[in-house]
Amino acid sequence: MHILVLGAAGMVGRKLVDRLLSDGRLGKTDIKRMTLQDVVPPAKPNTSIPVETVTCDVAEQSAVVKLVAGKPDVIFHLAAIVSGEAEADFDKGYRINLDGTRYLIDAIRAIGGDYKPRVVFTSSIAVFGAPFPEKIGDEFFNTPLTSYGTQKTIGELLISDYTRKGLLDGVSIRLPTICVRPGAPNKAASGFFSNILREPLAGKEAILPVSEDVRHWHASPRSAVGFLIHAATMDTNTIGPRRALSMPGLSATVGEQIAALTRVAGANVTARIKREPDQTIMGIVAGWPRDFATERALKLGFTTAEKTFDDIIRIHIEDELGGKFVN
């Protein structure tokens, strides 16, 4: 099996690649070759499996055509710019998040014949916008209130339509906000959800720009990788024509996040959180979903690695901090 990962240098991309190479197979099929793409050089893994790294922009059509020319069996499409950046730079958001997706699926279509790869597209709960119910079910419609959410919605529709036409075998998974994200803060408007946990655990101050009653939908990086692998290996005949699925997760307020951090790491750690309201971020977050009912995904076999928000924090400490934190 040949696997192509677009956005392989990103946090979720790196963890996905590590898991695939550790397993040596996807489902029941051995991995014979991998191609890793990103706009910055993906790390060259130490593995016996042949791995090619490609540095290019998915918004360059010729580069995407070359990536698909090798006919990968499974394509993980994680390449995107995040919500805050897509909102701040309108042209860049559409160029990468929309044009890059179109170039990918059109390159697959151009090969034709019996080539019909599994394409796993990472979408987002940003496809939903207010007004919405407290708990969004599988029948709720897309009404994005940001450019990023609009771009992801269009991507979902394209994946479903190209699948309907028999041009590829696509699955779009709407990821919850991934928490706790390791590494440096990024330009995502949701970044503070991780910052207020990750930075205090590392002995640093963190800024909380919203009130503690803000509620949101979360999943750990470990769960995100599990969602991707299941989407790539599941029997898509069971999905039906609606190829976009909201992933399971945990609904928690910022206050509940902080309480979980106190239980796991102590009051000295949570004391490093500083409250500095930011009206721009507060305005963006006000239009985000808070809770989901994800019966379709659960029935199709998608599961989370955590049961409580305490588990999300413990997973971060275990996976990123070697089981230790700064108290």
Secondary structure, 3 states (H helix, E strand, C coil): CEEEEECCCCHHHHHHHHHHHHHCEECCEECCEEEEEECCCCCCCCCCCCEEEEECCCCCHHHHHHHHHCCCCEEEECCCCCHHHHHHCHHHHHHHHHHHHHHHHHHHHHHCCCCCCEEEEEEEHHHCCCCCCCCECCCCCCCCCCHHHHHHHHHHHHHHHHHHCCCCEEEEEEECEECCCCCCCCCCCCHHHHHHHHHHHCCCCEEECCCCCCEEEEECHHHHHHHHHHHHHCCHHHCCCCCEEECCCEEEEHHHHHHHHHHHHCHHHHCCEEECCCHHHHHHHCCCCCCECCHHHHHCCCCCCCCCHHHHHHHHHHHHCCCCCCC
